Amino acid sequence: MRENLAAGLLLLAGYDGTQPFQDPFCGSGTIVIEAAWIATRRAPGLMRRFGFEKLKNFDAALWKKLQHEAETQIRPAPAPISGSDNDRHMIRAAVANAQAAEVDTFVRFEVKDAQDTRPNGEGGILISNPPYGVRLAEVQALQALYPQLGAWLKQHYAGWLAGMFTGDRDMPKFMRLSPKRKIPLYNGNLDCRLFLMDMVKGSNR
């Protein structure tokens, strides 16, 4: 997943860094790292170079001043941020990516099955890009898993907002959850949806 899409998912869900955040299918950590950048108020592009720096009328002094002002806005993350995945190789990659992004002190990664994950606070936001199948056998296998994921969310994440970004439009139906919003988005050339669901313990809504 590209970084701008991950950041967009977080902002569409209303994440501003003050809420606890989790991604139980974090893979290489893209969404978690973008959450940490939002939470710490790190300006997008602060660590990169731009083409306009090579223009003849480029004002290097002004650009350094703007960069310094952006750096002074950086703060410690005010709420916990964590990610987990059952693939230890992905978690190793996520830790390395967080270090490269200079947010490794603000995030926690664990090797863990999604259904063993528990909230890292109250009233948080969970955004994830769980696996979704392309071939029929993959789709059928995953749809058999969705009811378990729905039960896990209802049992443990009451009071949280759960967002699932997927190419499977039937996911909420099989999870037995009713999304409050369905936001169409593309992941590359894949037509996907961000399903946002308010979790209420023991309810299908």
C-alpha positions as CSV (number, residue, x, y, z in Angstrom):
1,M,0.0,0.0,0.0
2,R,1.3,3.5,-0.9
3,E,1.9,5.9,1.9
4,N,-0.6,8.5,0.6
5,L,-3.4,6.0,0.5
6,A,-2.6,4.9,4.1
7,A,-2.6,8.5,5.3
8,G,-5.9,9.0,3.5
9,L,-7.5,6.0,5.2
10,L,-6.6,7.4,8.6
11,L,-7.9,10.9,7.8
12,L,-11.1,9.6,6.4
13,A,-11.6,7.7,9.6
14,G,-11.1,10.9,11.7
15,Y,-7.8,9.9,13.2
16,D,-5.9,12.9,14.5
17,G,-3.3,11.2,16.8
18,T,-5.1,11.7,20.1
19,Q,-6.9,8.3,19.9
20,P,-5.3,4.9,20.6
21,F,-4.6,3.3,17.2
22,Q,-4.1,-0.3,16.1
23,D,-3.6,-2.3,12.9
24,P,-3.9,-6.1,13.5
25,F,-3.0,-6.9,9.9
26,C,-0.1,-4.4,9.7
27,G,2.2,-6.2,7.2
28,S,5.2,-4.0,6.7
29,G,3.7,-1.2,8.9
30,T,2.7,1.4,6.4
31,I,-0.6,2.4,8.1
32,V,1.0,2.3,11.5
33,I,3.9,4.5,10.5
34,E,1.5,7.0,8.8
35,A,-0.5,7.1,12.0
36,A,2.7,7.9,14.0
37,W,3.5,10.7,11.6
38,I,0.0,12.2,12.1
39,A,0.2,11.8,15.8
40,T,3.6,13.4,16.1
41,R,2.7,16.2,13.7
42,R,5.6,15.4,11.4
43,A,5.1,17.3,8.2
44,P,4.7,15.2,5.1
45,G,7.9,15.2,3.0
46,L,10.0,16.6,5.8
47,M,12.7,13.9,5.2
48,R,12.8,14.1,1.4
49,R,14.2,16.4,-1.3
50,F,12.1,18.2,-3.8
51,G,12.6,19.1,-7.5
52,F,11.9,22.8,-6.9
53,E,15.1,23.0,-4.8
54,K,17.0,22.9,-8.2
55,L,15.2,26.0,-9.6
56,K,17.3,29.1,-10.2
57,N,15.1,31.3,-8.0
58,F,14.9,28.8,-5.2
59,D,15.2,30.5,-1.8
60,A,17.3,28.1,0.2
61,A,17.2,30.3,3.4
62,L,13.4,30.5,3.3
63,W,13.1,26.8,2.7
64,K,15.4,26.0,5.7
65,K,13.3,28.4,7.8
66,L,10.1,26.6,6.8
67,Q,11.7,23.2,7.5
68,H,12.8,24.4,11.0
69,E,9.3,25.7,11.8
70,A,7.9,22.3,10.8
71,E,10.4,20.5,13.0
72,T,9.4,22.5,16.0
73,Q,5.9,21.2,15.6
74,I,6.9,17.6,16.2
75,R,5.7,16.2,19.5
76,P,5.7,12.8,21.2
77,A,2.7,10.7,20.2
78,P,-0.1,11.4,22.8
79,A,-1.7,8.0,22.6
80,P,-0.6,4.4,22.0
81,I,0.1,3.2,18.4
82,S,0.6,-0.4,17.6
83,G,0.6,-3.0,14.9
84,S,0.6,-6.7,14.7
85,D,0.8,-9.5,12.1
86,N,1.2,-13.2,12.2
87,D,4.2,-13.1,9.8
88,R,7.4,-12.4,11.7
89,H,9.2,-11.4,8.5
90,M,6.6,-8.7,8.0
91,I,7.1,-7.5,11.5
92,R,10.9,-7.3,11.1
93,A,10.3,-5.2,8.0
94,A,7.8,-3.0,9.9
95,V,10.3,-2.3,12.7
96,A,13.0,-1.4,10.1
97,N,10.6,0.9,8.3
98,A,9.6,2.6,11.5
99,Q,13.2,3.2,12.3
100,A,13.8,4.7,8.9
101,A,10.8,6.9,9.4
102,E,12.1,8.0,12.8
103,V,9.0,6.9,14.6
104,D,10.2,3.6,16.2
105,T,10.1,5.1,19.7
106,F,6.3,5.9,19.3
107,V,5.0,2.6,17.9
108,R,4.9,-1.0,19.0
109,F,4.9,-4.0,16.7
110,E,4.2,-7.6,17.7
111,V,4.0,-11.0,16.0
112,K,0.5,-12.0,16.8
113,D,-2.6,-13.5,15.2
114,A,-5.3,-10.8,14.7
115,Q,-7.8,-12.5,16.9
116,D,-5.3,-12.6,19.8
117,T,-4.9,-8.8,19.6
118,R,-6.5,-6.7,22.4
119,P,-7.2,-2.9,22.6
120,N,-4.3,-0.7,23.6
121,G,-6.7,1.9,25.2
122,E,-10.3,3.0,25.1
123,G,-12.2,4.8,22.4
124,G,-9.5,4.1,19.8
125,I,-9.4,3.6,16.0
126,L,-8.5,0.4,14.3
127,I,-7.7,0.6,10.6
128,S,-6.5,-2.4,8.6
129,N,-6.0,-3.8,5.2
130,P,-6.8,-7.5,5.8
131,P,-6.1,-10.2,3.2
132,Y,-8.7,-10.5,0.5
133,G,-8.8,-13.1,-2.2
134,V,-8.7,-12.8,-5.9
135,R,-9.3,-16.4,-6.9
136,L,-12.6,-18.1,-5.9
137,A,-11.0,-20.5,-3.5
138,E,-9.2,-17.7,-1.7
139,V,-12.4,-15.7,-1.4
140,Q,-14.4,-18.6,0.0
141,A,-11.7,-19.4,2.6
142,L,-11.5,-15.7,3.8
143,Q,-15.3,-15.4,3.9
144,A,-15.4,-18.4,6.3
145,L,-13.0,-16.4,8.5
146,Y,-14.9,-13.1,8.5
147,P,-17.6,-14.2,11.1
148,Q,-14.8,-14.9,13.5
149,L,-13.3,-11.5,12.9
150,G,-16.7,-9.9,13.5
151,A,-17.2,-11.7,16.8
152,W,-13.7,-10.8,17.9
153,L,-14.3,-7.1,17.2
154,K,-17.6,-7.1,19.0
155,Q,-16.2,-8.9,22.0
156,H,-13.1,-6.8,22.6
157,Y,-13.4,-3.5,20.7
158,A,-16.6,-2.0,22.1
159,G,-16.3,1.8,21.9
160,W,-13.8,1.7,19.0
161,L,-14.2,2.7,15.4
162,A,-13.1,-0.2,13.2
163,G,-12.1,0.5,9.6
164,M,-11.5,-2.3,7.1
165,F,-10.0,-1.5,3.7
166,T,-10.7,-4.3,1.3
167,G,-11.5,-5.4,-2.3
168,D,-14.3,-7.7,-1.0
169,R,-17.5,-5.7,-0.9
170,D,-19.3,-8.5,1.0
171,M,-16.9,-8.4,3.9
172,P,-19.3,-6.6,6.4
173,K,-22.1,-9.0,5.5
174,F,-20.0,-12.0,6.3
175,M,-18.6,-10.3,9.5
176,R,-22.3,-9.6,10.4
177,L,-21.5,-5.9,10.9
178,S,-23.3,-2.9,9.5
179,P,-20.9,-0.2,8.3
180,K,-21.8,3.4,9.0
181,R,-19.8,4.5,5.9
182,K,-18.7,2.8,2.7
183,I,-16.0,4.9,1.0
184,P,-14.9,3.8,-2.5
185,L,-11.2,4.0,-3.1
186,Y,-8.6,2.5,-5.4
187,N,-5.5,0.6,-4.3
188,G,-3.6,0.7,-7.6
189,N,-6.1,-0.6,-10.1
190,L,-8.1,-2.5,-7.5
191,D,-11.6,-1.1,-6.8
192,C,-11.8,-1.2,-3.0
193,R,-13.9,0.0,-0.1
194,L,-13.1,1.5,3.3
195,F,-15.8,0.2,5.6
196,L,-16.1,2.2,8.8
197,M,-18.0,0.5,11.7
198,D,-18.8,1.7,15.2
199,M,-18.3,-1.2,17.5
200,V,-20.9,-2.0,20.2
201,K,-20.3,-5.1,22.3
202,G,-22.7,-7.9,21.5
203,S,-24.5,-6.1,18.7
204,N,-24.5,-6.5,15.0
205,R,-24.3,-2.8,14.5
